[in-house]
Amino acid sequence: MAENTDTETISQEESSGSEESSTENTQTEEVIEENSLENQLKKAQEEALNFKDSWQRERAEFTNYKRRTASELLNSRKEAVKNFIHDLLNPIDNLERVGMVKTEIPELKAFVDGVNMVKKELISVIEKEGIKRLEPLNASFDPMLMEAINSVESEEYKEETVIEVYQPGYYFLDGENQHSIRPARVKVGKPLANG
């Protein structure tokens, strides 16, 4: 019986050793599996950060593209309007010349009044597009908006002053900025050169 007991004890020890070994194996597998899941989680987080970064860059590029396109569209519209208005200025000038005719003949007077009405309408249409008429009589001379055709020196002038307007100018008002479409052609009064 003693042998049997020894055999049982050895068998129990082996069985308990194999259980411990099995438990250790299970724990090792769990640690490996846990490390593998952590690695997968880290990789997934890195990928998510990369996708987020890429998305933010694309979003910023698209926003810049929209802003740039809108700005280019606005600038091209302004240029188209300015070019169109520039082409209308000679006909407006011709209407002005006809409108300056003084006559007492009723039929001709009615015609001149009609021409003046058409001229006023054209000017109001271009003003709606931000185009302003410039008739700078008695104003300071501005070389950005005016062209001096003639000048006179006199001691009565303290600064360069417009004393006659030969042809009105037109400029485009863009916020506070004035962009000349056609400079006003003027005669300028200047202070004496030596005084």
Backbone bond lengths (Angstrom), bond angles and torsions (degrees), N, CA, C in turn:
res aa  C-N    CA-C-N  psi(-1)  N-CA   C-N-CA  omega(-1)  CA-C   N-CA-C  phi
1 M - - - 1.412 - - 1.513 113.02 -
2 A 1.316 113.03 -31.14 1.444 118.82 179.51 1.500 109.72 -62.54
3 E 1.313 114.85 -37.03 1.465 118.10 178.31 1.505 110.68 -64.67
4 N 1.307 113.92 -41.01 1.456 119.29 179.59 1.514 110.73 -62.01
5 T 1.287 117.41 -41.13 1.444 121.68 -179.24 1.514 109.85 -66.24
6 D 1.351 115.84 -41.51 1.455 119.30 178.62 1.514 110.45 -63.64
7 T 1.307 115.69 -40.03 1.451 120.38 -179.22 1.519 109.58 -66.81
8 E 1.310 116.85 -39.62 1.465 120.31 178.87 1.517 110.39 -65.65
9 T 1.370 115.18 -41.14 1.454 119.39 -179.64 1.511 109.67 -64.02
10 I 1.343 116.49 -44.37 1.469 120.15 178.90 1.510 109.42 -63.45
11 S 1.301 115.75 -41.64 1.452 120.30 -179.17 1.521 110.60 -65.57
12 Q 1.340 117.45 -37.33 1.459 120.60 177.57 1.526 110.70 -68.25
13 E 1.349 114.52 -39.66 1.460 118.60 179.13 1.520 110.07 -64.54
14 E 1.322 116.46 -42.49 1.468 120.18 178.94 1.517 109.89 -64.02
15 S 1.336 114.53 -41.73 1.451 119.59 -179.19 1.520 109.89 -65.35
16 S 1.335 117.42 -42.29 1.457 119.84 179.54 1.519 109.68 -69.45
17 G 1.331 117.67 -34.25 1.469 120.92 176.69 1.502 110.95 -66.28
18 S 1.321 115.77 -39.04 1.460 118.08 -179.79 1.519 110.19 -72.25
19 E 1.345 118.02 -31.21 1.460 120.33 175.26 1.519 110.52 -66.89
20 E 1.343 116.08 -42.21 1.457 119.93 178.29 1.528 109.89 -63.09
21 S 1.319 114.41 -42.95 1.473 119.18 179.09 1.519 109.91 -63.08
22 S 1.300 116.32 -40.85 1.463 120.94 179.01 1.521 110.26 -65.80
23 T 1.336 117.03 -40.48 1.458 121.67 178.37 1.525 110.20 -65.05
24 E 1.343 115.55 -42.00 1.465 119.46 177.85 1.528 110.58 -62.95
25 N 1.310 116.14 -43.06 1.471 120.91 178.16 1.527 110.91 -61.20
26 T 1.322 116.53 -42.53 1.456 121.22 179.72 1.521 110.22 -64.78
27 Q 1.342 115.41 -43.28 1.461 119.18 178.71 1.523 110.97 -64.31
28 T 1.323 116.77 -41.39 1.465 121.19 178.43 1.525 109.86 -62.83
29 E 1.303 116.82 -43.27 1.468 121.05 178.37 1.528 110.80 -62.77
30 E 1.337 115.62 -39.85 1.461 119.70 178.98 1.536 110.70 -65.64
31 V 1.327 117.40 -40.49 1.459 121.77 178.69 1.526 109.72 -64.49
32 I 1.344 116.29 -44.35 1.466 120.77 178.66 1.523 109.89 -62.75
33 E 1.335 115.33 -44.91 1.465 119.52 179.79 1.542 110.74 -64.28
34 E 1.342 116.14 -39.71 1.462 121.12 178.12 1.534 110.19 -64.17
35 N 1.327 117.77 -43.36 1.466 121.83 177.40 1.527 110.34 -62.76
36 S 1.315 115.90 -40.44 1.463 120.38 179.15 1.530 110.53 -64.10
37 L 1.326 117.49 -42.35 1.464 121.31 178.12 1.522 111.10 -65.70
38 E 1.346 116.26 -39.72 1.464 119.91 177.62 1.523 110.55 -63.25
39 N 1.336 116.04 -42.28 1.471 119.97 177.51 1.522 111.08 -62.44
40 Q 1.331 115.43 -43.17 1.465 118.87 178.47 1.528 110.78 -63.46
41 L 1.328 116.43 -40.39 1.461 120.74 178.73 1.527 110.34 -63.70
42 K 1.338 117.54 -44.75 1.456 120.96 178.29 1.531 111.03 -60.80
43 K 1.313 116.19 -43.34 1.474 119.95 178.34 1.522 110.85 -62.56
44 A 1.321 115.97 -43.42 1.467 120.00 179.77 1.531 110.43 -64.32
45 Q 1.340 117.46 -39.61 1.465 120.66 177.83 1.533 110.80 -65.27
46 E 1.324 117.15 -42.06 1.467 120.67 177.99 1.530 110.76 -62.32
47 E 1.328 115.96 -43.57 1.472 120.04 178.06 1.532 110.53 -62.13
48 A 1.326 115.80 -42.36 1.472 119.56 179.34 1.525 110.09 -62.39
49 L 1.341 117.88 -42.54 1.466 120.90 177.78 1.524 111.29 -63.70
50 N 1.339 115.97 -40.90 1.472 119.34 177.63 1.522 111.19 -63.56
51 F 1.334 116.90 -43.18 1.465 120.04 178.55 1.526 110.82 -64.06
52 K 1.333 116.47 -40.85 1.468 120.73 179.64 1.527 109.92 -63.84
53 D 1.335 117.14 -45.66 1.463 121.82 178.69 1.524 110.36 -61.20
54 S 1.317 115.91 -45.80 1.469 120.41 179.09 1.530 110.57 -61.98
55 W 1.318 117.17 -42.90 1.466 121.45 179.21 1.524 110.72 -62.46
56 Q 1.351 116.21 -43.26 1.464 119.54 -179.50 1.533 110.83 -64.03
57 R 1.322 117.03 -40.01 1.465 120.33 178.03 1.528 111.09 -64.02
58 E 1.329 116.20 -45.23 1.461 120.40 178.70 1.525 111.04 -62.92
59 R 1.303 116.10 -39.67 1.468 121.24 179.37 1.533 109.81 -63.69
60 A 1.342 117.00 -44.05 1.464 121.01 179.19 1.535 110.18 -64.35
61 E 1.330 116.56 -42.97 1.469 119.93 178.13 1.522 110.88 -61.72
62 F 1.326 116.78 -42.45 1.462 120.07 -179.59 1.522 111.00 -66.08
63 T 1.342 117.18 -40.24 1.468 121.05 177.68 1.522 110.00 -62.31
64 N 1.342 116.66 -44.67 1.469 120.48 177.34 1.523 111.44 -62.37
65 Y 1.329 116.73 -40.46 1.464 121.34 178.28 1.528 110.64 -61.58
66 K 1.345 116.66 -45.37 1.463 119.85 179.08 1.527 111.27 -62.15
67 R 1.338 116.30 -43.51 1.460 120.80 -179.76 1.532 110.50 -63.92
68 R 1.344 116.35 -45.01 1.460 121.00 -179.13 1.529 110.70 -64.90
69 T 1.316 117.27 -42.01 1.462 121.46 179.56 1.523 110.87 -64.64
70 A 1.335 116.61 -43.11 1.470 119.83 178.50 1.522 110.69 -62.71
71 S 1.332 116.34 -41.06 1.462 120.55 179.53 1.526 110.77 -65.43
72 E 1.334 117.09 -43.73 1.464 120.77 178.68 1.525 111.01 -63.86
73 L 1.331 116.51 -39.80 1.459 120.38 178.65 1.526 110.74 -64.09
74 L 1.322 116.77 -43.49 1.462 121.11 178.63 1.527 110.75 -63.46
75 N 1.342 116.30 -44.21 1.467 119.62 179.15 1.521 111.94 -64.07
76 S 1.333 117.21 -40.81 1.465 118.98 179.90 1.533 110.50 -68.50
77 R 1.335 117.13 -33.80 1.472 119.80 176.12 1.523 110.06 -65.00
78 K 1.348 116.19 -44.59 1.464 120.02 179.17 1.529 110.54 -60.69
79 E 1.320 116.42 -43.44 1.467 119.94 179.92 1.526 110.93 -64.23
80 A 1.324 116.64 -40.77 1.469 120.05 179.30 1.530 110.24 -63.18
81 V 1.328 116.55 -43.50 1.466 120.42 178.89 1.520 109.80 -63.16
82 K 1.345 117.12 -46.39 1.462 120.16 -179.40 1.526 111.30 -60.58
83 N 1.328 116.84 -43.30 1.469 119.86 179.41 1.527 111.44 -65.12
84 F 1.319 116.08 -41.38 1.466 119.82 179.69 1.526 110.21 -64.19
85 I 1.336 116.22 -45.16 1.466 120.59 -179.98 1.526 110.22 -63.57
86 H 1.321 116.44 -40.83 1.469 119.75 179.01 1.533 110.67 -56.96
87 D 1.333 116.14 -39.75 1.468 120.23 178.95 1.532 112.04 -69.48
88 L 1.331 117.77 -24.29 1.465 121.12 179.57 1.531 113.26 -82.57
89 L 1.321 117.59 -15.91 1.468 120.10 -172.15 1.533 112.81 -64.78
90 N 1.321 118.84 -39.84 1.478 119.54 178.63 1.522 112.22 -63.99
91 P 1.342 119.03 -44.71 1.468 117.52 174.96 1.534 112.93 -61.14
92 I 1.339 117.70 -36.89 1.466 120.42 177.41 1.528 109.74 -63.64
93 D 1.351 116.49 -42.29 1.465 120.42 177.59 1.534 110.95 -60.41
94 N 1.323 116.86 -41.16 1.471 120.62 179.23 1.530 110.77 -65.12
95 L 1.337 116.07 -39.48 1.465 118.98 176.68 1.530 110.53 -63.29
96 E 1.338 116.25 -36.85 1.469 119.88 177.37 1.522 111.53 -63.23
97 R 1.323 116.00 -41.82 1.469 119.64 -179.72 1.528 110.86 -62.11
98 V 1.342 115.29 -42.61 1.462 118.71 178.19 1.522 110.09 -65.86
99 G 1.344 116.66 -38.71 1.462 121.30 -178.57 1.516 113.81 -67.38
100 M 1.336 117.67 -17.08 1.469 120.54 -179.75 1.531 112.62 -86.30
101 V 1.313 116.72 -5.32 1.469 119.97 -179.44 1.531 108.81 -67.55
102 K 1.316 115.97 128.62 1.470 121.35 177.91 1.531 107.28 -103.88
103 T 1.301 114.55 127.28 1.465 119.09 -179.80 1.518 110.39 -149.77
104 E 1.315 115.54 155.53 1.459 121.84 176.98 1.529 110.98 -105.39
105 I 1.325 117.03 -5.82 1.469 120.74 179.21 1.533 107.86 -73.01
106 P 1.342 117.63 119.97 1.474 121.11 -173.52 1.535 113.72 -56.45
107 E 1.341 117.83 -43.07 1.465 120.32 -177.80 1.529 110.49 -65.51
108 L 1.324 116.23 -41.67 1.459 120.74 -179.48 1.533 110.36 -70.65
109 K 1.331 116.14 -36.19 1.466 120.05 178.89 1.529 110.26 -64.23
110 A 1.330 117.84 -40.25 1.466 121.75 178.02 1.538 110.14 -64.02
111 F 1.331 116.20 -39.36 1.474 120.36 178.04 1.538 110.55 -63.45
112 V 1.333 116.81 -45.79 1.470 121.65 -179.70 1.532 109.79 -63.27
113 D 1.314 117.95 -41.09 1.465 121.02 177.74 1.538 111.06 -62.37
114 G 1.323 116.40 -39.52 1.475 121.34 177.18 1.529 111.57 -63.53
115 V 1.340 115.15 -42.07 1.474 119.33 177.58 1.526 110.47 -62.38
116 N 1.343 116.50 -41.63 1.468 119.98 178.45 1.527 112.04 -62.86
117 M 1.335 116.71 -37.10 1.465 120.49 177.65 1.524 110.48 -64.84
118 V 1.335 117.28 -43.10 1.471 121.06 178.98 1.528 109.85 -62.67
119 K 1.332 116.82 -42.75 1.466 121.44 178.94 1.531 110.97 -60.45
120 K 1.337 117.10 -45.84 1.464 120.92 179.68 1.535 111.11 -62.07
121 E 1.337 116.16 -39.88 1.463 120.11 178.61 1.519 111.27 -63.66
122 L 1.330 116.45 -44.81 1.466 120.08 178.29 1.522 111.03 -60.22
123 I 1.316 116.61 -43.76 1.464 120.18 -179.72 1.530 110.61 -64.53
124 S 1.328 118.15 -38.92 1.476 119.78 178.55 1.531 110.79 -67.38
125 V 1.329 117.42 -34.43 1.471 120.13 177.92 1.524 110.29 -64.98
126 I 1.334 117.64 -45.41 1.470 118.68 -178.35 1.529 111.42 -71.43
127 E 1.322 117.39 -27.32 1.469 119.63 176.96 1.526 111.15 -68.40
128 K 1.334 116.95 -30.59 1.467 120.07 176.62 1.523 111.61 -64.10
129 E 1.321 117.18 -24.26 1.463 121.53 178.97 1.528 112.37 -90.44
130 G 1.326 117.17 10.51 1.457 120.60 177.36 1.518 113.64 88.15
131 I 1.334 117.30 10.74 1.459 121.57 179.24 1.530 107.88 -92.64
132 K 1.326 115.62 128.48 1.464 120.51 -179.23 1.521 110.15 -114.24
133 R 1.320 114.09 145.23 1.465 121.43 177.68 1.524 108.02 -88.22
134 L 1.326 116.46 142.46 1.455 121.05 -177.22 1.522 109.93 -124.35
135 E 1.335 115.32 110.15 1.465 121.88 173.63 1.523 106.48 -122.52
136 P 1.335 116.99 86.64 1.465 121.59 -166.84 1.528 116.59 -86.04
137 L 1.314 118.70 35.46 1.460 120.93 -179.01 1.531 110.09 -57.07
138 N 1.345 116.90 129.86 1.467 125.77 -179.43 1.528 113.62 68.23
139 A 1.324 118.26 11.83 1.473 121.40 177.19 1.527 109.45 -94.77
140 S 1.312 116.18 163.48 1.469 120.65 174.94 1.524 108.73 -65.77
141 F 1.312 115.73 143.69 1.462 120.63 -179.86 1.528 109.65 -71.48
142 D 1.334 116.75 127.74 1.469 123.43 178.12 1.523 108.06 -119.55
143 P 1.335 118.67 105.88 1.464 120.53 -176.37 1.527 114.05 -65.27
144 M 1.332 117.76 -14.41 1.466 120.18 178.20 1.530 111.42 -77.59
145 L 1.324 116.96 -25.63 1.463 120.98 -176.98 1.523 113.10 -119.33
146 M 1.342 116.73 -4.83 1.470 119.67 -174.95 1.523 110.82 -133.37
147 E 1.327 114.17 153.55 1.462 121.37 176.00 1.528 107.66 -122.35
148 A 1.328 115.93 120.36 1.468 120.26 -179.43 1.527 108.57 -81.57
149 I 1.321 116.14 114.78 1.466 122.11 178.23 1.527 109.96 -89.34
150 N 1.314 115.72 -32.18 1.457 121.75 -176.02 1.526 107.45 -147.92
151 S 1.348 116.61 156.86 1.460 119.24 176.72 1.523 110.23 -147.20
152 V 1.321 114.25 155.25 1.460 122.03 179.88 1.525 107.30 -135.55
153 E 1.336 116.49 132.87 1.466 119.88 175.81 1.520 109.33 -96.04
154 S 1.330 115.94 137.52 1.453 120.25 179.28 1.522 108.69 -158.29
155 E 1.321 115.90 151.82 1.457 119.75 178.82 1.526 112.49 -74.76
156 E 1.325 118.28 -10.54 1.463 120.51 178.65 1.532 112.21 -75.31
157 Y 1.335 118.64 -14.09 1.478 121.83 -178.78 1.518 110.68 -100.69
158 K 1.311 115.92 128.59 1.471 121.73 177.38 1.528 110.52 -90.60
159 E 1.325 116.38 -26.80 1.469 122.74 177.23 1.523 108.40 -142.50
160 E 1.335 116.34 171.57 1.469 119.51 178.13 1.521 108.91 -67.70
161 T 1.337 114.92 119.82 1.459 121.59 -174.74 1.522 109.82 -127.87
162 V 1.327 116.28 140.30 1.466 120.96 177.36 1.524 107.84 -75.01
163 I 1.348 115.98 122.59 1.464 119.18 -179.43 1.525 112.07 -110.83
164 E 1.346 117.02 -11.98 1.454 120.36 176.20 1.525 108.52 -156.33
165 V 1.340 116.88 140.77 1.465 121.85 178.52 1.519 107.65 -111.12
166 Y 1.336 116.08 115.73 1.467 120.69 178.33 1.525 111.15 -81.95
167 Q 1.329 115.14 -39.56 1.466 119.85 -179.25 1.526 107.75 -147.65
168 P 1.343 117.45 128.43 1.475 118.63 -179.09 1.530 110.23 -66.51
169 G 1.315 114.32 152.91 1.464 120.24 176.72 1.521 110.40 -103.38
170 Y 1.321 115.10 170.30 1.464 121.27 177.27 1.515 107.89 -137.50
171 Y 1.314 115.44 140.47 1.459 119.74 177.71 1.517 109.55 -139.17
172 F 1.322 114.04 158.01 1.456 122.16 -179.60 1.517 107.75 -100.56
173 L 1.315 116.57 126.29 1.458 121.98 -179.00 1.525 108.70 -94.97
174 D 1.337 116.00 114.68 1.461 122.22 -178.95 1.521 107.58 -120.96
175 G 1.328 116.40 89.31 1.466 120.37 -173.90 1.521 108.63 69.15
176 E 1.316 116.18 -118.05 1.461 120.89 177.36 1.535 111.58 -93.99
177 N 1.330 116.81 -11.72 1.464 121.36 -175.73 1.522 111.86 -86.24
178 Q 1.325 115.43 143.07 1.457 121.96 177.32 1.530 107.86 -116.64
179 H 1.330 116.33 121.13 1.460 121.61 179.34 1.531 108.06 -111.33
180 S 1.311 115.44 119.68 1.461 120.15 -176.63 1.523 111.50 -68.48
181 I 1.326 115.83 131.01 1.460 121.26 171.82 1.524 108.29 -95.77
182 R 1.319 114.16 -44.94 1.459 120.59 173.18 1.520 107.20 -146.23
183 P 1.354 117.54 125.82 1.463 118.44 -179.01 1.527 111.37 -70.28
184 A 1.310 115.62 148.81 1.467 120.74 174.12 1.531 107.45 -72.26
185 R 1.322 117.40 133.42 1.473 121.20 178.06 1.517 107.56 -94.29
186 V 1.334 114.41 121.26 1.464 119.05 -168.88 1.523 112.77 -137.00
187 K 1.333 113.17 165.20 1.455 122.13 170.21 1.525 106.18 -106.10
188 V 1.333 116.25 132.78 1.465 120.55 -173.16 1.522 110.85 -113.84
189 G 1.319 115.79 134.15 1.461 121.99 171.62 1.507 108.68 -94.27
190 K 1.367 116.22 126.49 1.463 120.27 -176.30 1.526 110.57 -116.84
191 P 1.326 117.19 152.00 1.471 118.61 173.34 1.540 109.65 -68.17
192 L 1.295 116.35 157.45 1.469 120.61 179.48 1.525 110.20 -58.65
193 A 1.325 116.36 139.41 1.461 121.98 -176.29 1.517 112.20 -62.79
194 N 1.313 119.89 -35.89 1.449 121.26 -177.36 1.531 112.37 -98.33
195 G 1.302 119.69 7.82 1.456 120.26 -176.34 1.440 111.19 -123.11
